[in-house]
Structures are given as structure tokens and as C-alpha cells.
Amino acid sequence: MEQKKNAVTTVGSEDGLNLSVVGDTYRIVISGKQTEGAYALIDMMIPSGAGPGPHSHPDFHEGFYVLEGEIEFKTELETYTAKVGSFVNIPLGGVVHCFKNKTKTTAHLMCMVIPSGLEKFFEEIGKPVTPGAFLPPPPMDPDTQKRLQEIAKKYNMKVFPPDYLD
């Protein structure tokens, strides 16, 4: 009996949903809908001074590959400056982490999420933008933090105050 062959998925350089998320611009290159939930791939552009605040997601394995620029990753355990060609692995289990672009140029990352699902959180909190556009980050006032925490809860995530890892 011959095994069924699945169709190959191709995604062009301009395809995918572009979202402004906390001042960054993320392009959902491939979503869980396209991979039957196996993984999602997100192209991330992080402008100077930007990056998500401390958060955790025990059910998602997240890997970052730096294509351009550099990013400072902070976790409960260490701080690491990832430069071009670096890879950062956030394993399952929920370690609190964040990252920030502390340089004057935009950083470019590829992020793989296994299994998929984190992209749904980004779709819910983000705003559609044109490729390469950046919106200012929302103020992290108590109302915004509460809203993010409530949405994060739906995805078994936690969002912490901006100074949590300081």
C-alpha cells in the first residue's frame, strides 16, 4: 500500500500576515494551520530599543536565529547577547525570558515555535501593518498589562511586569 504524499507548502518573500506586536513587526511566515499544528515560523524585525517584556510559555519550545543585528536575551538564569549567526533556544517548561534590541539598528530574527500556537497570541494582540512598518509600542500601564495577562492566559502564557528580570 502506497503512503499518501502531502503537498509541499511554499511561501513567497512577501507572503504571510505582518503584525505590529509591542513595537516589533512580525511576519507569520508559516502558521500552525499550514503545518497541522506542528510548528510556526515567524520573521521578526526588532527596531532599536524594542522587544517583548518578560513572559513565559511552558507549552511552547521557541528557537531564535539572528539574521541581522544583535539582541540581548534575558532569562531567570542568564543574560546573553546574540549576534548574527547566533541561535537561542527557549525550551519547554516556562522559563521567564525577554529580549531587547540595545543597538541603534534594526535586528532581524527568525523564530520557530514548536508546537504552533504562539502565533495565535501574536494575531490577537498585534495590529496588521504593511511589511517593514513599525508602530510605537503600547504604553505598559496597568490596564495594558492586565489586558495582555488576560489574553496570555488563554494560551497558557504569563506576562510579567517590564522590570521583572532586572
HUBEL-V435821 format. One record per helix or strand of 3 or more residues. SS is the DSSP state (H for helix, E for strand). FROM is the first residue (numbers start at 0). TO is the last residue. Records with the same first field share a line. If there is no record, write none. Layout:
BEGIN
SS = FROM-TO  FROM-TO
END
This chain:
BEGIN
E = 16-20  23-29  39-45  54-56  60-67  70-74  78-81  86-89  96-99  106-113  156-158
H = 31-34  117-124  141-153
END
